[in-house]
Amino acid sequence: MKAVILAAGKGTRMRELTNELPKPMLKVHGKPILEHIILGLITSGIKEFFIVTGFKAETIENYFQDGCQWDVSISYGRQVVQDGTGKAPELAKEFVGYDTFVLTYGDILVKPETYQQMQTRFRKQEFSALVTATSSQDITKGGLNFFDDQFRLIKLIEKATPAQIDALQQEGWLKPGDIAWYNAGIYIFSPSLFLFTAKLKKSSRGEYELTDALISMLATGHKIAGLAIPGRWVDVRDPEVLAELEREQL
């Protein structure tokens, strides 16, 4: 299995911290966020990496180079126009070839064992993809995922509006007291993903959305596994989260 890491964005919510550095290169406990991700993936047996760069691309590329320092292979593709997460993976199409691959954003931190748990779950059946999820009772936080009794994905809604939440409650998808499952930003895909990213149209936000590709995969009968992330999951979204990480043990 290979790994593709999306690290093209600037991270504007980090304010002045990303004036000169892309967000994945901000340090936590002396190492860039991106290095923590790569080291975790290495522990799961992954040796081939592709990093999608964009803002201050050379900072990432000069730091990691070809990966030999970590005894892995790293290659790169630059997303010149940052027009969404749906098209960014296509830069890695040639790198992926016929292999399955982990896809992660470059600002999501989890325990290293999570990556191995993902691979184990993905291999249990003939899945086309795996999505990770985190739980909350707050149904307004982000992309909602719905799973069947075998924790296979059956429905997802990206950033549900109040009207959509009302409809989901009326239709019985959301019930009082139920846990809401949110997209955790780490996936496994087979190369079939690229059949669907190639057909994406821009969303109302003016971007190509990876979740739209997942919705199309579901609609055409592809089986998508779910995995609830055990333990720590951190979206390093702003300076406050970064500061909290510095105070914690990874």
N, C-alpha and C positions, 0 to 999 in steps of 0.2 A: 504494500500500500504506500501511496505517496501523500504529500501534503501541499496544499495551496493556501497561502496566507495573504489576505487582503489588507494591504498597508499603504494605500494611496492617499488617504485623506489627511487634512491638516489637523483636524481636531479643534475647531474654533471654540468649543466650550472650555478648552483649557486656557483661553485668553492669551496672555503674554508668554506663557510657557511654551507655546508652539510657534512663536514668531520666527525662530531659527531652527527648530527641530520638529519633525513629524511626530505625532503623538506616540506611535509605537516605540519611539526611541527615548521617551522619557524614562528615567530610571526609577526602579523600585528595589530597595536593598542593594544598590550598587550596580544593578544590571538593567539594561533596557527591557521594557515590557516584552518586546518582540523576542529577546533572547530567552526569557523565562518560558515563553510559548514553545520555542524551538527545542529547548532542553526537555520540556515535558513530552513533546512528540517523539523525541529521540528515545526516551525511556519505553515507549510503546513499540519500538522496533522500526520506526520510520527513518529512512536514510536519504531520501530524495525530496527536496523542497523547491517550491517555486514561490517567489514573493512578488506580488503585484505592488509596484511602487508608483508614486505620483509626486506629491508635494515633497520637495527636498529629497528627491529620489537618491541622489548621490550619497546622502548621509547614511542611509540604510545600506546601499550597495558597497560603499567603502568600508563599512564596519564589518559586515558579514562576508564580503568577497565571495569566494567559491565554496565556502563552508569547510575547508580543509582543517581549520582550527578545531572544529567539532567532529571531525572525521565523517562528514556527510557531504552531499553535493547540493549546492544552492544555485539556482538560476533565477532570472528576473524578467519581468515584463513591465513596461511603463504604461499606466493608464493616463494618457495625455489629457483627455477630457473626463473629469469625474462626473459621470452621468448615471450613477447608481450601481448597486451591487449585482444587478442582473447581468450586466455585460462584462464586468471585471473578470469573472472566471474564464471567459473565452480567451483571454490572453494566454492561459495555461493549457489550451486544448492540445497543442502539439506535445507539450511536456507530459500530459496525462496519458496520451495514447489510448491503449485499451485497458488501463489499470483503474482500479477504484482509488479514491483519494479523500482524505480529510480536507474539509474547507473550513477555515476559521477566520474571523476578523482579527486584526492585529492589536486589539485592545481588550480582549476577553481573557481573563486568567481563571484557571481551574486547577485542581489538584492534578499532578501528572498521571495518576492512575485512571483518571476519567477517560483519557484517550484510549487506553487499553480496553476499558469497559465498553466504549463505543464500538470498537472493532469486534469484540466478542458478541455483542448484541446484533450487529449488522450481519454477522456470518451465521446466525442461527437459522435464518430462512433466506429465500431468494428475494432479497429486497433490492430496490433500485436506489434507495436513499435512506438516510437516517437523519432525524432531526433531534436535537437536544432541547430540553425544556426545564424551566424553573417554575416553582409554584408560588402562588400568592392568593390571598383572598381579596385583593384589590383588583377589580376587573377593568380598570381604566389605564393600566400601565403601559401596554404595548401590544405586540402581535399575539393574538389569542390562538392557541392550538387546541384541537379537540381529538381525543383518542378513543378507540374502542376498548373492549375488555381485555384485549391482548396488547394494549398500549401501542397500537398501530395508528398512524395519523389518518383521520377521516375528514377533517375540515380545518381550515385555518383562515384567519382574517387579520390582515395587516392594519394595526392601529385603528381599532374599531371606533366609530363615531358614537355619540350618545344614542342616535337613532338606531344604529346597528345593534348596540347593546340591548336596547329595548326590544328589538325584534328577536334577538337570540334568547332573551328571557321569556318572551311570549311563546316561542317555538319549543321551549324546553331544553335548549342547549346550555343555558346558564340557569342554575337553580340556587335559591338562597342557601348560603352555607357551604356550597361546593367550592373546591379549590379551582382556581384559574391557572391554566398552564400557559407560560409565556415562552416564546422563541428565545433560546439561549445563545444563538449566534455561532454554533459549532455544528458541522454536518459531516456526513459521509455521503459521497455520490459515486454512482457508476458513471461511465462516460455518456450514458444516455441523457444526462443533464443537458448536454450541448444541443440536442435536438430541440429542446424547449427554450433555452436562452436565445437561440438563433431567431425565434419567432416572437420574441418579446416586443411589446409596444410600450411607450412611455406611460407612466401612471399619471394621475391627476397632480402629483407633485413634480412632474416633469422629469422623472427618472425611470430607469429600467429597474424593476424590483425582482430580486431573487425569489421572493415569496410568490410572485405571479407564475414563475416557472414551476414551483412546487404545486401550486393549484392546478396547473395544466397537467402535470404528471399524475396527480390524483384523478383528474377527470378522464384520463385515458387508461386508467386501470393499473397504474404502477403502484406497487406496494412500498410503503414508506414506514420504516420503523420509528418508534419514539424511544427516547431514553431520558428519564428524569435524572438530572445531574445530582449525584449525592455529594453532600459536603459543600465546600466553598465554590462559589461562582461570583466573579466580580467583573462588571462592566466598568472599565476605568474611564469614566465619562467626563470627569471634571476635576479641578484641583483639590476639592474636598475629599473625593474618593482616593486620589493619589496620596494625600497626606495621611489618610486613615490606614492605607496599606503600609506606609512607612512605619507606622506604630505597631503593626501586627507582625506575627511570624508567618511566613509563607509556608 
